[in-house]
Structures are given as structure tokens and as C-alpha cells.
Amino acid sequence: MLLCVDIGNTNIVLGVYRGEELVTHWRVATVHERMADEYAMLLLQLFSCSRHDPAILQGVAISSVVPPLTGTFTKLSEAYLGLTPLVVDAGVRTGVRIRYDNPREVGADRVVNAAAAYRLYGGPACIVDFGTATTFDAISAEGDYLGGAIAPGIRISAEALFTRTAKLPRIDLVRPPRAIGSNTVHSMQSGILFGYVGLVEGMVARFRAELGEDMRVIGTG
């Protein structure tokens, strides 16, 4: 079995695969200060609670956008699982050619998104990944990674509105009853949620204009 570790700025997602089958998965908070031993204890508890034995693992693959935790999970894998992990970056052969000005600038999350999307759906494609940042990535019909766009995620956009203004409150991100808000909370929800829908729809339309009408749109996050 293969343990896949996706280390993001907000969450770490772990999945155990048997071939193509996702056997189990977990999501935990990203804590930069947590040590390898602490994450190891958490991981072993997760395996225990799901009634799986980590001894069955035959490999570990890590995709990380948090460099300090890349080393943390590499150490965890070697010390507690006895496995040297595959750490994905732009230099790893995934079958996707990276047509970026500087391929080393492409984050591991975008590399694995591109490889998975092309394998599962083909191209041309636009991958929208909703995370701490929202990324839009373009894949050509031939499977080349062409580049994309990076925007603030919806949660940090909402948090910035709260922290950078004197009188606007922190709100729940739920759909308001209408676009024209009749109070401050509904007005903020409208601007954030419907505004973000407009961002996504607008970017997808621009990508389609450049990639062609047969472009697939794939959402993840």
C-alpha cells in the first residue's frame, strides 16, 4: 500500500491507497512547529483508529508547499515507517511537461494536480484548486502544463476584510438570501461568496478562450 501526504498551508491530507483504490484518508491541521515525533504519534493513532496496520505500507509519497514540514514528514517516514519517501517537485517525472518560464517555481500541489487531471480526464483542462490560495492551472491537449493563475483563497479574503477594517465583523461563509444585502452581514456574504463565484467563472471563461471550447474544468481542494 501507498501512503500519500498532501501538505498544504492550512491542512494536511493523508490517504492510503491499495493500487488505484483509496482505502482510507484523514485531514489534520497544518502546524509548522509540530515535530516529526508528534506527527508520527498522530499518524499511528489514525492508523489504529481506522484498524489499519502501518506495517502494510510499501511506499510514501509527499507533496508539500510548506518546506519545513517536508523535512518533518521525510524524517517521520524514515524513522517510524522505515520508508524513504518520494518527494514530488517540478523535477520529478510525472509524464507532464512543464512549460513554465522557470519550472522550479511550480509548486508540488500544482504538479500533482496536473498529472492526475491529465491522467483521469485528458486535456485541454483547467484545474481549479480551492485552498489557502485558489489556483487555476492549464493543461494542453498534449498534456503539457502551460501555467495558470493564483488568487487569494476565499477564507483569507474574508479574514482580510475583517482584520483590515474597523467596523466590519467576522462572518460565517454561508449563502445570503440575495445578491443585494439588506444588512451588513448579508452584504459581506454577498460580496465574498457571489464575488468569488464571479472570480472563478471569469477565470474559467478566460482560460477557455485561450485553450478552446472543449476545455474540461476540474475542481479540487
C-alpha positions in Angstrom: 0.0 0.0 0.0 1.0 3.6 -0.6 0.7 6.5 1.9 0.2 9.8 0.1 0.8 13.0 2.1 -0.5 16.3 0.8 0.9 19.1 3.0 -0.9 22.4 2.5 -0.7 25.7 4.3 -3.9 25.1 6.3 -4.5 21.3 6.2 -2.5 18.1 5.7 -4.4 15.4 3.9 -3.2 11.8 4.2 -4.5 8.9 2.1 -3.7 5.2 1.9 -4.0 3.6 -1.5 -4.2 -0.1 -2.5 -3.4 0.2 -6.2 -6.0 2.7 -7.5 -8.3 2.2 -4.6 -8.4 4.9 -1.8 -8.6 2.7 1.3 -8.8 5.4 4.0 -8.0 9.1 4.4 -7.6 11.7 7.1 -7.3 15.5 7.3 -5.4 17.3 10.1 -4.3 20.8 10.8 -1.0 22.1 9.5 1.1 23.1 12.5 4.5 24.3 11.4 6.0 23.9 14.9 5.0 20.3 15.4 7.9 17.9 15.4 8.3 14.6 13.4 7.7 12.6 16.6 4.4 14.4 17.3 3.1 13.9 13.8 4.2 10.3 14.0 2.2 9.7 17.1 -0.8 11.3 15.4 -0.4 9.2 12.3 -0.1 6.0 14.3 -3.2 6.8 16.2 -5.1 7.5 13.0 -4.0 4.1 11.6 -5.0 2.4 14.9 -8.5 4.1 14.9 -9.1 3.0 11.3 -7.9 -0.5 12.1 -5.1 -0.5 9.6 -1.5 -1.5 10.3 1.1 0.9 9.1 3.4 -2.1 8.6 1.5 -2.9 5.4 2.8 0.3 3.8 5.2 -0.2 0.9 5.8 3.4 -0.1 5.3 7.0 0.9 4.8 10.0 -1.5 4.8 13.6 -0.3 3.5 16.7 -2.0 4.3 19.8 0.1 4.0 23.6 -0.2 5.4 24.0 3.3 9.2 23.4 3.1 9.8 23.0 6.9 7.2 20.2 7.1 8.6 18.4 4.0 11.7 17.5 6.1 9.5 16.7 9.1 7.5 14.1 7.2 10.6 12.8 5.5 12.1 12.1 8.9 8.8 10.6 10.1 8.6 8.2 7.2 12.2 7.1 7.6 12.2 6.8 11.4 8.7 5.3 12.0 7.8 3.6 8.8 11.2 2.5 7.6 10.5 4.0 4.1 12.3 6.7 2.1 9.6 8.9 0.7 9.2 10.1 -2.9 9.0 13.9 -2.5 7.2 15.4 -5.5 8.5 18.6 -7.1 8.8 20.0 -10.6 11.9 17.8 -11.2 10.0 14.5 -10.7 9.0 12.7 -13.8 5.2 12.6 -13.8 4.6 12.4 -17.6 3.6 16.1 -17.7 6.0 18.5 -19.4 6.2 21.8 -17.6 6.1 24.8 -19.9 6.7 27.4 -17.2 9.4 30.1 -17.6 11.1 28.6 -14.6 9.8 25.1 -13.9 11.3 25.1 -10.4 8.8 27.7 -9.4 5.8 25.4 -9.9 4.5 24.1 -6.6 4.3 20.4 -5.9 0.5 20.8 -5.4 0.2 22.1 -9.0 2.4 19.4 -10.4 0.4 16.6 -8.9 -2.9 18.3 -9.9 -1.7 18.5 -13.5 -0.5 14.9 -13.6 -3.7 13.5 -12.0 -6.1 15.6 -14.1 -4.5 14.7 -17.4 -4.4 11.0 -16.5 -8.0 10.9 -15.4 -9.6 13.4 -17.8 -7.1 14.3 -20.6 -6.7 17.8 -22.0 -7.1 20.6 -22.6 -8.2 21.2 -19.0 -8.4 23.9 -16.3 -7.9 22.7 -12.8 -9.3 24.9 -10.0 -7.8 24.1 -6.6 -9.6 25.8 -3.7 -7.2 26.1 -0.8 -5.5 28.8 1.2 -4.8 30.2 -2.2 -7.1 29.3 -5.2 -5.0 28.2 -8.1 -6.1 27.8 -11.8 -3.8 25.6 -13.8 -3.9 25.0 -17.6 -3.2 21.7 -19.3 -2.8 21.4 -23.1 -4.4 18.7 -25.2 -1.0 17.1 -25.3 -0.7 17.0 -21.5 1.7 19.9 -21.1 1.5 22.1 -18.1 1.1 25.6 -19.5 0.9 27.8 -16.4 -2.0 29.4 -14.7 -3.2 31.9 -12.1 -3.0 32.3 -8.3 -5.7 34.2 -6.3 -6.3 34.6 -2.6 -8.5 31.8 -1.2 -12.0 32.7 -0.1 -11.3 32.3 3.6 -8.2 34.5 3.7 -10.1 37.0 1.6 -12.9 37.1 4.2 -10.3 37.2 7.0 -8.5 40.2 5.4 -11.8 42.1 5.2 -12.4 41.6 8.9 -8.9 42.3 10.1 -8.2 45.3 7.8 -11.4 47.2 8.5 -12.5 48.9 11.8 -16.3 48.1 11.9 -16.9 45.0 9.7 -17.5 41.8 11.7 -16.2 38.3 11.2 -18.9 36.4 9.4 -19.9 32.8 8.5 -19.4 32.0 4.9 -22.9 30.9 4.0 -25.0 31.9 1.0 -27.0 35.1 1.6 -30.7 35.2 0.5 -30.0 37.6 -2.4 -27.2 39.5 -4.0 -28.4 42.8 -2.7 -27.8 42.6 1.0 -30.2 44.4 3.4 -27.8 44.3 6.3 -24.0 44.3 6.9 -23.7 40.5 7.3 -25.6 39.7 4.2 -23.8 42.4 2.2 -20.4 40.9 3.2 -21.6 37.4 2.4 -22.8 38.6 -1.0 -19.6 40.3 -1.8 -17.4 37.5 -0.7 -19.4 34.5 -2.0 -21.0 35.8 -5.1 -17.9 37.9 -5.8 -15.8 34.7 -5.6 -18.2 32.9 -7.9 -17.6 35.7 -10.4 -13.9 35.4 -10.0 -14.0 31.6 -10.7 -16.4 31.9 -13.6 -14.4 34.8 -15.1 -11.1 33.0 -14.9 -12.6 29.8 -16.3 -14.0 31.8 -19.2 -10.6 33.4 -19.9 -8.9 30.0 -19.8 -11.5 28.6 -22.2 -10.9 31.4 -24.6 -7.2 30.5 -24.7 -7.5 26.7 -24.6 -10.6 26.1 -26.7 -14.2 25.3 -26.2 -13.5 21.6 -25.5 -11.6 22.5 -22.3 -12.6 20.5 -19.3 -12.9 22.1 -15.8 -11.8 20.1 -12.8 -12.4 21.3 -9.3 -10.5 20.1 -6.2 -9.3 21.4 -2.8 
